[in-house]
Amino acid sequence: MKEDFDFDDVAPWFVALITLAGGALRFLLLGARGMGLDEAMSVWLASHSVAGVLQWTAQIDVQPPLYYLLLHPWITVNGAAPHAARSLSVLLGTATIPVIYLIGKRMAGPMMGFAAAAMLAVSPLNVLSAQQTGMYTLLTFNAAVAIYALVRLLSDPRSTRPIGAQLREYWRAWRNPGPPPAPAERKEFSYRPDPRDLPGWRGRIARNPLLAPYRWLPIRAVATDLAWLTFIVFSAATLLTHSAAVLFPLAANVFVLGLILYRKMRGSASTTAFQPPSLLNWAIVQLAILALWSPWLPTFVRQASAVYRDFWLAPAGWDTVSETLGSLLNASAPAPGAAAQPALLLIPFVFAAALGLVALRKKLSQFLFLACLFAAPIVAELVISLRRPVFYDRTLIWITIPLLLLLAAGVTQLRFKPVIFAALMILGSINLLSAGDYFRHGESESWSDAAGFVSLFAQPDDLVIFSAPRAQVAFDYYFQDFQERYGTELEEHGAPVDMIEGGGVAPRMTESDIPRLLSMLSGRRRVWLVRSRSRYADPQGIIPRVISANMELTRQRDFYGGQVQLYEVR
């Protein structure tokens, strides 16, 4: 019996266990928190037909439609309850764990892949995203699969061959196999029967000249072309998942084109851990990705213009950048309502990252690959934020893939398996501590409280005004149950405009919108004001000031994420 077992043989089983554990963590208390505004908006968009999803996403959202198109059949089958709608994100987040293992395995072996998978399984930022009805986990999954395909291509010398050459050879071999091999006169004894001697359908397939095994080449004969196809499809899927995903092809092109240029300057004799594909292949692939994305491109331009004109994020300062980096490292990323983790907990992650730099010093191309995927999107968002703030950790969640791979390279640099597993336990424990803060203290906007309070005291002919027009969707997600139970029908409007009129980014309330608000109040004896995200939607407090000038505040209820006020004419 070997004292030092061969980890390569058992790595898939370890990864399977890690994947199950990561999935269980993501399913934990999945329906305990209420649906937030953005989550309810996702469900509302996905509840329409496919044509409706495309129409409403283009009209009132700032993101592409792929996630909503996937969520549409999901909630049709499983329902729109919080746990049911969120379970799609859970499954996508869980599926990303074996993908990062495959990336690490391709780069440096099973141990690095396992280390990356283990850290992703307990990554607080990824766990939090997987427990929400949103596109961020799909964004990470699509980017991870595209990165895996790209790593395969960069480590495959056949990627310089023309795209499609392998598939054409495979087709010719299938169509023209030549005569079947003559059976041996004398067979060696085997407990396994010859497939052609089997009875039933398996024997008929084996004896069928159209389906005979000798006509099929092994799958590795077309592995490179399949990798190209996978990279094209999932790169386009990444672009169709989130508007900020345009930074993924940007980062990939920075590295690949740089590698092609380096190879051209140094000559074909230069060797690196990653070898570039041919420039023609790369150009063809970029055009194919653009072709798949192009139907949405005009809408993307319009949505990006709307975001550029007016968006809700605060300017990115050093504190924002440091908090985002800490969140991506998954060490000191506090959940909403939880106390911040001490910066001391960042030290093991920084140490692992430093070891990763040491581990990749002899594989400079691999280090630059991870560095481009991680740093290019951060730099790009910071540059854009000089004109309009767009720097946000959720839009960067997919770069946790290269970050965790760098950390995994550092952990495996420790060489000895017991030390590696001990390091993973330390890092995993810190991650679980941060994830535990989310489970213990994390809250989402409690729109069920707001809807329940209004339903309890509502009267016929009441008007409900939302200071943030999109809040009507989250309110109605819970209020429709009260409507069915008590038959409460209320008129609802957004201010300054209804959600459908506001487009992708709802405008702020200004003095020029007061006449429209007064026209809504005309003839009303009771008005409910649902306030949320007032710092952006109504920073001057115009709506409550105008209503209180005409009516008296009689009831008020705070809920997590906003406030409900009832005004009456006395």
KEKOL-651543 format. One line per field, with one value per residue (C-alpha): residue number from 1; residue in three letters; x, y, z. Coordinates in Angstrom, 1 decimal. Layout:
% residues N
nr: c(NUM,...)
rest: c(ala,...)
c1: c(X,...)
c2: c(Y,...)
c3: c(Z,...)
***
This chain:
% residues 570
nr: c(1,2,3,4,5,6,7,8,9,10,11,12,13,14,15,16,17,18,19,20,21,22,23,24,25,26,27,28,29,30,31,32,33,34,35,36,37,38,39,40,41,42,43,44,45,46,47,48,49,50,51,52,53,54,55,56,57,58,59,60,61,62,63,64,65,66,67,68,69,70,71,72,73,74,75,76,77,78,79,80,81,82,83,84,85,86,87,88,89,90,91,92,93,94,95,96,97,98,99,100,101,102,103,104,105,106,107,108,109,110,111,112,113,114,115,116,117,118,119,120,121,122,123,124,125,126,127,128,129,130,131,132,133,134,135,136,137,138,139,140,141,142,143,144,145,146,147,148,149,150,151,152,153,154,155,156,157,158,159,160,161,162,163,164,165,166,167,168,169,170,171,172,173,174,175,176,177,178,179,180,181,182,183,184,185,186,187,188,189,190,191,192,193,194,195,196,197,198,199,200,201,202,203,204,205,206,207,208,209,210,211,212,213,214,215,216,217,218,219,220,221,222,223,224,225,226,227,228,229,230,231,232,233,234,235,236,237,238,239,240,241,242,243,244,245,246,247,248,249,250,251,252,253,254,255,256,257,258,259,260,261,262,263,264,265,266,267,268,269,270,271,272,273,274,275,276,277,278,279,280,281,282,283,284,285,286,287,288,289,290,291,292,293,294,295,296,297,298,299,300,301,302,303,304,305,306,307,308,309,310,311,312,313,314,315,316,317,318,319,320,321,322,323,324,325,326,327,328,329,330,331,332,333,334,335,336,337,338,339,340,341,342,343,344,345,346,347,348,349,350,351,352,353,354,355,356,357,358,359,360,361,362,363,364,365,366,367,368,369,370,371,372,373,374,375,376,377,378,379,380,381,382,383,384,385,386,387,388,389,390,391,392,393,394,395,396,397,398,399,400,401,402,403,404,405,406,407,408,409,410,411,412,413,414,415,416,417,418,419,420,421,422,423,424,425,426,427,428,429,430,431,432,433,434,435,436,437,438,439,440,441,442,443,444,445,446,447,448,449,450,451,452,453,454,455,456,457,458,459,460,461,462,463,464,465,466,467,468,469,470,471,472,473,474,475,476,477,478,479,480,481,482,483,484,485,486,487,488,489,490,491,492,493,494,495,496,497,498,499,500,501,502,503,504,505,506,507,508,509,510,511,512,513,514,515,516,517,518,519,520,521,522,523,524,525,526,527,528,529,530,531,532,533,534,535,536,537,538,539,540,541,542,543,544,545,546,547,548,549,550,551,552,553,554,555,556,557,558,559,560,561,562,563,564,565,566,567,568,569,570)
rest: c(met,lys,glu,asp,phe,asp,phe,asp,asp,val,ala,pro,trp,phe,val,ala,leu,ile,thr,leu,ala,gly,gly,ala,leu,arg,phe,leu,leu,leu,gly,ala,arg,gly,met,gly,leu,asp,glu,ala,met,ser,val,trp,leu,ala,ser,his,ser,val,ala,gly,val,leu,gln,trp,thr,ala,gln,ile,asp,val,gln,pro,pro,leu,tyr,tyr,leu,leu,leu,his,pro,trp,ile,thr,val,asn,gly,ala,ala,pro,his,ala,ala,arg,ser,leu,ser,val,leu,leu,gly,thr,ala,thr,ile,pro,val,ile,tyr,leu,ile,gly,lys,arg,met,ala,gly,pro,met,met,gly,phe,ala,ala,ala,ala,met,leu,ala,val,ser,pro,leu,asn,val,leu,ser,ala,gln,gln,thr,gly,met,tyr,thr,leu,leu,thr,phe,asn,ala,ala,val,ala,ile,tyr,ala,leu,val,arg,leu,leu,ser,asp,pro,arg,ser,thr,arg,pro,ile,gly,ala,gln,leu,arg,glu,tyr,trp,arg,ala,trp,arg,asn,pro,gly,pro,pro,pro,ala,pro,ala,glu,arg,lys,glu,phe,ser,tyr,arg,pro,asp,pro,arg,asp,leu,pro,gly,trp,arg,gly,arg,ile,ala,arg,asn,pro,leu,leu,ala,pro,tyr,arg,trp,leu,pro,ile,arg,ala,val,ala,thr,asp,leu,ala,trp,leu,thr,phe,ile,val,phe,ser,ala,ala,thr,leu,leu,thr,his,ser,ala,ala,val,leu,phe,pro,leu,ala,ala,asn,val,phe,val,leu,gly,leu,ile,leu,tyr,arg,lys,met,arg,gly,ser,ala,ser,thr,thr,ala,phe,gln,pro,pro,ser,leu,leu,asn,trp,ala,ile,val,gln,leu,ala,ile,leu,ala,leu,trp,ser,pro,trp,leu,pro,thr,phe,val,arg,gln,ala,ser,ala,val,tyr,arg,asp,phe,trp,leu,ala,pro,ala,gly,trp,asp,thr,val,ser,glu,thr,leu,gly,ser,leu,leu,asn,ala,ser,ala,pro,ala,pro,gly,ala,ala,ala,gln,pro,ala,leu,leu,leu,ile,pro,phe,val,phe,ala,ala,ala,leu,gly,leu,val,ala,leu,arg,lys,lys,leu,ser,gln,phe,leu,phe,leu,ala,cys,leu,phe,ala,ala,pro,ile,val,ala,glu,leu,val,ile,ser,leu,arg,arg,pro,val,phe,tyr,asp,arg,thr,leu,ile,trp,ile,thr,ile,pro,leu,leu,leu,leu,leu,ala,ala,gly,val,thr,gln,leu,arg,phe,lys,pro,val,ile,phe,ala,ala,leu,met,ile,leu,gly,ser,ile,asn,leu,leu,ser,ala,gly,asp,tyr,phe,arg,his,gly,glu,ser,glu,ser,trp,ser,asp,ala,ala,gly,phe,val,ser,leu,phe,ala,gln,pro,asp,asp,leu,val,ile,phe,ser,ala,pro,arg,ala,gln,val,ala,phe,asp,tyr,tyr,phe,gln,asp,phe,gln,glu,arg,tyr,gly,thr,glu,leu,glu,glu,his,gly,ala,pro,val,asp,met,ile,glu,gly,gly,gly,val,ala,pro,arg,met,thr,glu,ser,asp,ile,pro,arg,leu,leu,ser,met,leu,ser,gly,arg,arg,arg,val,trp,leu,val,arg,ser,arg,ser,arg,tyr,ala,asp,pro,gln,gly,ile,ile,pro,arg,val,ile,ser,ala,asn,met,glu,leu,thr,arg,gln,arg,asp,phe,tyr,gly,gly,gln,val,gln,leu,tyr,glu,val,arg)
c1: c(0.0,1.4,2.0,1.7,-1.5,-1.7,-3.9,-4.4,-6.5,-8.8,-9.0,-12.3,-13.9,-12.6,-14.0,-17.4,-17.5,-16.5,-19.1,-21.8,-20.7,-20.7,-24.1,-25.5,-24.0,-25.7,-29.1,-28.8,-31.7,-32.5,-36.0,-35.5,-35.0,-37.6,-37.2,-35.3,-36.3,-33.8,-34.8,-38.5,-37.7,-36.0,-39.0,-41.3,-39.3,-39.1,-42.8,-43.6,-43.5,-40.1,-41.1,-42.2,-38.9,-37.0,-39.3,-39.4,-35.7,-34.9,-37.4,-36.9,-33.8,-30.1,-28.9,-29.1,-31.9,-30.1,-30.7,-34.3,-34.8,-33.4,-35.4,-38.6,-39.0,-37.5,-40.2,-42.9,-42.1,-41.0,-42.9,-41.9,-41.5,-38.2,-36.6,-37.8,-36.6,-33.3,-32.5,-31.5,-28.7,-27.8,-27.4,-25.3,-23.1,-22.6,-21.8,-19.0,-17.1,-16.0,-15.4,-12.7,-11.2,-10.8,-9.1,-6.7,-6.0,-5.3,-2.9,-0.9,-2.5,-5.3,-4.0,-4.2,-7.7,-8.9,-7.5,-9.3,-12.6,-12.4,-12.0,-14.8,-17.1,-17.0,-16.4,-18.7,-19.3,-20.2,-22.4,-24.2,-24.8,-26.0,-28.7,-30.2,-32.4,-30.0,-27.6,-24.3,-23.9,-24.8,-22.2,-19.5,-20.5,-20.4,-17.1,-15.6,-16.5,-15.1,-11.9,-11.6,-12.0,-9.4,-6.9,-7.3,-6.6,-3.6,-2.1,-2.9,-0.4,-3.2,-4.9,-2.8,-4.5,-7.5,-10.7,-12.9,-10.1,-10.6,-14.3,-13.9,-11.4,-13.8,-16.6,-14.5,-13.4,-17.0,-18.2,-15.3,-14.1,-12.7,-13.3,-13.8,-10.8,-10.6,-11.4,-8.4,-8.1,-7.5,-9.0,-7.5,-9.7,-11.8,-14.7,-16.1,-18.1,-17.6,-20.2,-21.1,-22.0,-24.4,-28.2,-30.8,-30.4,-26.7,-25.7,-27.8,-26.1,-22.6,-23.4,-25.0,-22.6,-23.8,-23.2,-20.3,-17.7,-14.8,-16.5,-16.1,-12.9,-12.1,-13.5,-10.0,-9.6,-11.9,-11.1,-9.5,-12.5,-14.9,-12.8,-13.1,-16.9,-17.2,-15.2,-17.3,-20.7,-19.9,-18.1,-21.2,-23.3,-21.2,-21.9,-25.6,-25.7,-24.5,-23.6,-20.3,-19.2,-17.8,-14.7,-14.2,-13.4,-11.4,-9.2,-8.9,-7.9,-5.3,-3.6,-3.9,-2.9,0.0,1.1,0.8,2.9,5.5,5.7,6.2,8.9,10.8,10.3,8.7,11.6,10.4,8.6,6.1,3.7,0.9,1.2,-0.9,-3.3,-2.9,-4.0,-6.4,-8.1,-8.4,-9.9,-12.4,-13.5,-13.9,-16.1,-18.1,-18.6,-19.6,-22.1,-23.8,-23.9,-24.8,-28.7,-28.5,-25.7,-28.0,-29.9,-26.7,-25.5,-28.8,-28.7,-25.1,-26.0,-28.8,-26.5,-23.8,-26.3,-27.6,-26.7,-27.1,-23.6,-21.5,-18.1,-15.4,-12.8,-10.0,-12.3,-14.6,-11.7,-10.2,-13.6,-14.2,-10.7,-11.4,-14.8,-13.2,-10.6,-13.5,-11.8,-13.2,-16.4,-19.1,-22.7,-25.3,-25.8,-22.7,-19.6,-16.6,-14.0,-10.6,-8.1,-5.8,-7.8,-6.6,-3.0,-3.4,-4.9,-2.2,0.4,-1.2,-1.3,2.4,3.1,1.1,3.4,6.4,4.8,4.1,7.5,8.6,5.3,5.1,2.5,0.1,0.7,0.1,-3.1,-4.5,-3.3,-5.0,-8.3,-8.2,-6.7,-8.0,-11.7,-10.8,-8.7,-11.4,-14.2,-12.0,-11.2,-14.9,-15.7,-13.7,-16.7,-19.5,-19.4,-19.7,-17.3,-19.2,-18.1,-21.0,-20.2,-16.6,-17.7,-16.4,-12.8,-12.9,-12.1,-8.6,-8.1,-8.9,-6.6,-3.7,-4.4,-4.6,-1.2,0.1,-1.4,0.0,3.4,3.5,4.4,3.5,-0.1,-0.7,0.5,-1.6,-4.8,-4.0,-3.7,-7.0,-8.6,-7.4,-8.5,-11.8,-12.5,-12.0,-14.3,-16.9,-16.7,-17.5,-20.3,-21.6,-22.1,-24.3,-26.4,-26.6,-27.1,-27.8,-31.1,-32.8,-35.5,-38.6,-41.3,-43.6,-43.8,-44.6,-47.3,-48.8,-48.9,-50.7,-53.1,-54.0,-55.2,-56.1,-59.5,-61.2,-60.0,-56.7,-53.7,-50.2,-47.3,-43.8,-40.8,-38.8,-41.0,-39.4,-40.4,-43.9,-42.8,-41.3,-44.4,-46.8,-44.8,-46.2,-49.3,-50.9,-51.3,-53.2,-55.3,-56.4,-57.0,-58.8,-59.9,-58.0,-57.6,-55.6,-54.4,-50.6,-48.3,-44.6,-43.1,-42.0,-43.1,-44.3,-41.7,-42.7,-42.4,-39.0,-37.0,-33.8,-32.8,-35.6,-35.2,-34.9,-37.7,-37.2,-39.2,-40.5,-42.3,-44.5,-47.4,-47.8,-47.6,-50.3,-52.6,-52.3,-53.3,-56.2,-59.5,-57.8,-58.6,-56.0,-52.6,-50.0,-46.3,-43.9,-40.4,-37.3,-33.8,-34.7,-31.0,-31.2,-34.8,-35.9,-32.7,-34.4,-37.4,-39.8,-42.6,-43.3,-42.9,-45.6,-48.0,-47.6,-48.5,-51.9,-52.6,-51.7,-49.5,-51.6,-49.6,-46.0,-44.1,-40.4,-39.3,-35.8,-35.1,-37.7,-40.7,-44.5,-46.5,-50.3,-51.5,-55.2,-57.2,-58.5)
c2: c(0.0,3.4,5.8,8.8,8.2,9.4,12.5,12.5,9.4,10.6,14.3,13.9,12.3,15.1,17.7,15.9,16.1,19.8,20.5,18.9,20.8,24.1,23.3,22.6,25.9,27.8,26.0,26.8,29.0,29.8,31.1,32.7,36.2,38.2,39.1,42.4,45.0,43.7,40.1,40.9,42.8,39.7,37.6,40.2,40.3,36.5,36.1,37.4,35.4,35.1,38.0,40.0,39.3,40.7,43.7,44.7,44.1,46.3,49.0,49.3,47.4,48.1,44.5,41.9,39.3,35.9,35.4,36.4,34.0,31.2,32.2,32.3,28.5,27.9,29.8,28.4,24.9,25.6,28.7,32.2,31.7,33.0,29.6,28.4,31.4,31.5,27.8,28.5,30.7,28.0,25.4,27.7,28.6,25.0,24.0,26.6,24.7,21.7,24.2,26.0,22.7,21.8,25.2,24.7,21.1,22.2,24.9,23.1,19.7,18.3,19.8,23.3,22.7,21.1,24.1,26.6,24.5,24.3,28.1,28.8,26.4,28.6,32.0,34.4,36.7,33.8,32.2,35.5,35.9,32.3,33.0,35.8,36.0,37.8,37.3,37.5,33.8,33.1,35.7,33.8,30.4,31.6,33.4,30.3,28.0,30.5,30.8,27.0,26.7,29.5,27.7,24.6,26.5,28.3,24.9,23.0,23.3,22.3,25.7,27.1,24.8,26.3,26.3,23.4,21.3,18.6,18.5,18.1,15.3,13.7,13.9,12.4,9.5,8.8,8.9,7.0,4.5,2.0,-1.7,-3.0,-4.6,-8.4,-10.3,-12.0,-15.7,-16.3,-14.1,-13.7,-14.8,-12.0,-11.9,-9.0,-10.3,-8.9,-6.2,-7.8,-11.0,-9.4,-10.0,-7.2,-3.6,-3.3,-6.1,-4.6,-1.3,-2.9,-4.9,-2.0,-0.8,2.8,2.8,0.4,1.5,1.6,4.5,6.8,8.5,9.4,12.7,14.0,14.1,17.1,18.5,21.7,22.6,21.9,24.2,27.0,26.4,26.4,29.7,31.4,30.3,31.1,34.3,35.5,34.1,36.2,39.3,38.5,38.1,41.5,44.7,45.0,41.7,43.6,43.7,39.9,39.9,43.1,41.3,38.2,40.2,42.1,38.9,36.9,39.7,40.5,36.9,36.8,39.9,38.6,35.3,37.2,39.5,36.6,34.1,30.7,29.2,31.0,28.7,29.8,27.9,29.2,29.3,31.7,30.6,31.9,35.5,34.4,31.9,34.5,37.1,34.6,33.7,37.4,38.0,34.9,36.2,39.6,38.0,36.2,39.4,41.7,41.3,42.9,45.4,48.4,47.9,47.6,51.0,52.6,51.1,52.1,55.6,55.7,54.5,57.0,59.9,59.0,56.2,55.5,54.5,56.9,58.0,55.4,56.5,54.6,53.2,51.8,50.2,48.7,47.3,45.8,44.1,42.8,41.5,39.7,38.2,36.9,37.5,40.8,41.2,41.8,40.9,43.7,44.5,42.6,44.1,44.3,41.6,42.7,43.4,40.9,38.2,39.4,38.3,34.6,35.5,38.1,35.5,32.9,35.4,36.2,32.4,32.3,34.9,32.8,29.6,31.2,33.0,30.3,30.3,34.0,33.6,31.9,34.7,37.4,35.5,35.6,39.1,40.4,38.7,40.1,43.6,44.7,44.9,46.7,49.3,49.7,50.3,52.8,54.7,54.8,55.9,59.1,60.3,58.2,55.9,52.2,50.6,47.8,44.5,42.5,43.5,42.2,38.9,36.8,37.9,35.8,33.0,34.2,35.5,32.1,30.4,32.6,31.8,28.1,28.3,29.8,27.1,24.3,25.9,24.6,21.2,18.8,17.5,17.9,21.5,22.2,20.8,22.7,26.0,25.3,24.7,28.0,30.0,28.0,28.8,32.5,32.4,30.5,33.1,35.8,33.7,33.0,36.7,36.8,33.9,35.3,39.0,39.4,41.1,42.0,44.6,43.4,44.2,41.7,44.0,47.0,45.2,43.7,47.1,48.8,45.8,46.0,49.6,50.1,51.4,51.5,54.3,54.7,55.8,54.3,56.4,55.0,57.3,54.8,53.6,50.1,49.5,48.9,45.5,44.4,45.7,43.9,40.7,40.4,42.6,40.4,37.7,40.2,41.3,37.8,37.1,40.4,41.7,44.9,46.9,50.0,52.5,52.6,55.1,55.9,59.4,61.3,58.7,55.2,52.5,51.7,55.4,55.8,53.6,51.8,54.3,56.0,59.8,61.6,63.7,67.4,70.6,70.4,67.2,68.8,69.6,65.9,64.9,67.5,66.1,62.6,64.0,65.9,64.6,62.0,61.7,59.1,58.5,55.9,56.9,54.0,55.4,53.4,54.3,57.9,59.0,58.4,58.6,61.7,63.2,66.5,64.9,66.7,64.0,63.8,67.7,68.2,65.6,66.8,70.3,69.0,66.2,65.1,62.1,59.7,56.4,55.4,52.2,51.6,48.4,47.2,49.1,51.9,53.4,53.4,56.6,57.1,60.7,61.7,64.9,66.2)
c3: c(0.0,-0.9,1.9,-0.4,-2.4,-6.0,-5.7,-9.5,-9.3,-6.4,-7.4,-9.3,-6.2,-4.0,-6.4,-6.5,-2.7,-2.8,-5.4,-3.3,-0.2,-2.2,-3.5,0.0,1.2,-1.5,-0.9,2.9,4.0,0.4,1.0,4.4,3.1,1.2,-2.4,-3.0,-5.5,-8.2,-7.6,-8.0,-11.1,-12.5,-11.8,-13.3,-16.6,-16.8,-16.2,-19.7,-22.9,-24.7,-27.0,-23.9,-22.2,-25.1,-25.5,-21.8,-21.2,-24.1,-23.0,-19.2,-18.2,-18.6,-19.0,-21.8,-21.8,-21.5,-17.8,-18.0,-21.0,-18.8,-15.8,-17.8,-18.3,-14.8,-12.9,-15.3,-14.1,-10.5,-9.6,-8.6,-4.9,-3.5,-3.0,-6.4,-8.4,-6.7,-7.2,-10.8,-9.5,-7.0,-9.7,-11.9,-9.0,-8.1,-11.7,-11.8,-9.1,-11.4,-14.2,-12.2,-11.3,-15.0,-15.6,-12.8,-13.8,-17.4,-16.2,-13.5,-12.6,-10.4,-7.1,-8.4,-9.8,-6.6,-4.5,-6.8,-6.6,-2.8,-2.4,-4.9,-3.1,0.1,-1.6,0.3,-2.7,-4.9,-2.2,-1.8,-5.5,-5.9,-3.3,-5.3,-8.3,-10.6,-13.5,-11.7,-11.1,-14.7,-15.7,-13.6,-15.0,-18.6,-18.2,-16.4,-19.3,-21.8,-19.8,-19.7,-23.5,-23.9,-21.6,-23.6,-26.9,-25.4,-24.3,-27.5,-30.4,-32.8,-32.2,-35.0,-37.5,-39.5,-37.5,-38.7,-40.0,-37.4,-37.9,-41.6,-41.1,-38.6,-41.2,-43.9,-41.7,-40.8,-44.4,-45.8,-43.2,-45.6,-45.1,-41.6,-40.0,-40.5,-37.4,-35.7,-36.3,-32.7,-29.9,-26.5,-23.7,-22.2,-19.8,-21.8,-24.9,-28.4,-28.9,-32.3,-30.5,-28.1,-28.4,-28.6,-29.6,-28.5,-30.9,-33.7,-33.3,-33.2,-36.4,-38.2,-40.9,-40.4,-36.7,-36.4,-33.8,-36.3,-38.1,-35.0,-34.2,-30.5,-29.3,-28.8,-32.6,-32.7,-29.2,-30.6,-32.8,-30.0,-27.7,-30.4,-30.6,-26.8,-26.5,-29.1,-27.7,-24.0,-24.8,-26.6,-23.7,-21.3,-23.4,-23.4,-19.6,-18.4,-20.0,-18.1,-19.6,-22.6,-20.4,-20.8,-24.5,-23.9,-21.3,-23.5,-26.5,-24.5,-23.5,-26.7,-29.1,-26.8,-26.9,-30.7,-30.9,-28.5,-30.5,-33.7,-32.3,-30.6,-33.4,-33.5,-31.5,-28.4,-25.9,-23.3,-21.1,-23.2,-27.0,-29.1,-31.7,-35.2,-35.8,-38.5,-36.2,-33.5,-35.9,-37.1,-33.6,-32.6,-35.7,-34.8,-31.2,-32.6,-35.0,-32.1,-30.0,-32.8,-32.6,-29.1,-30.0,-30.9,-27.6,-25.7,-27.1,-26.1,-22.6,-22.1,-23.2,-20.6,-17.9,-18.9,-18.7,-15.2,-12.9,-9.2,-8.1,-6.0,-7.4,-6.9,-4.2,-2.7,0.0,-2.7,-4.5,-1.3,-0.2,-3.6,-3.7,-0.2,-1.3,-4.3,-2.0,0.1,3.4,4.6,2.7,5.4,4.6,4.9,8.6,9.8,11.3,9.1,9.4,10.7,8.0,9.7,8.1,4.7,5.5,4.6,1.2,0.5,1.4,-0.9,-3.7,-3.2,-3.3,-6.5,-8.0,-7.0,-8.4,-11.8,-12.1,-14.5,-16.3,-17.1,-19.8,-17.3,-14.8,-17.4,-18.5,-15.0,-14.5,-17.6,-16.8,-13.3,-13.7,-17.1,-16.1,-12.8,-14.6,-17.3,-14.8,-12.9,-16.1,-17.1,-13.5,-14.1,-16.2,-14.8,-11.8,-12.8,-10.4,-8.6,-7.2,-8.6,-12.2,-11.5,-9.9,-12.8,-12.1,-9.0,-11.3,-12.2,-8.7,-7.1,-9.7,-8.6,-4.9,-5.8,-7.5,-4.3,-2.1,-4.3,-4.1,-0.5,-2.1,0.7,0.6,4.4,4.3,1.2,2.9,6.1,4.1,2.3,5.7,7.0,3.9,3.8,7.5,6.9,3.9,5.9,8.7,6.2,4.6,8.1,8.7,5.6,6.9,10.5,9.8,6.1,5.2,2.0,1.4,3.3,0.8,2.4,5.4,3.3,1.3,4.5,6.2,3.3,2.9,6.6,6.5,2.8,1.7,-1.7,-3.9,-2.1,-4.2,-3.8,-5.0,-5.3,-5.0,-6.9,-9.8,-10.0,-6.4,-7.6,-9.0,-5.6,-3.7,-6.1,-5.8,-2.2,-2.5,-5.1,-2.4,-0.2,-3.2,-3.8,-0.1,0.8,-2.6,-2.1,-5.4,-5.3,-8.0,-8.2,-9.8,-9.8,-9.3,-11.3,-13.9,-14.0,-14.5,-18.1,-19.0,-17.2,-19.5,-18.4,-15.7,-13.9,-13.7,-10.4,-9.0,-9.7,-9.2,-12.7,-11.9,-9.1,-11.4,-12.4,-8.7,-7.9,-10.6,-9.1,-5.7,-7.0,-5.6,-3.4,0.3,1.1,-0.4,0.4,-0.2,-0.5,-0.2,-1.2,-2.6,-1.9,-2.0,-5.7,-6.6,-4.6,-3.0,-2.2,-0.5,-2.9,-2.9,0.8,1.0,-1.6,-0.2,3.3,2.1,1.0,3.5,7.0,7.8,9.9,9.7,9.1,9.1,8.5,6.8,5.8,2.6,2.9,4.5,4.1,4.9,4.8,4.2,4.7,4.1,7.4)
***
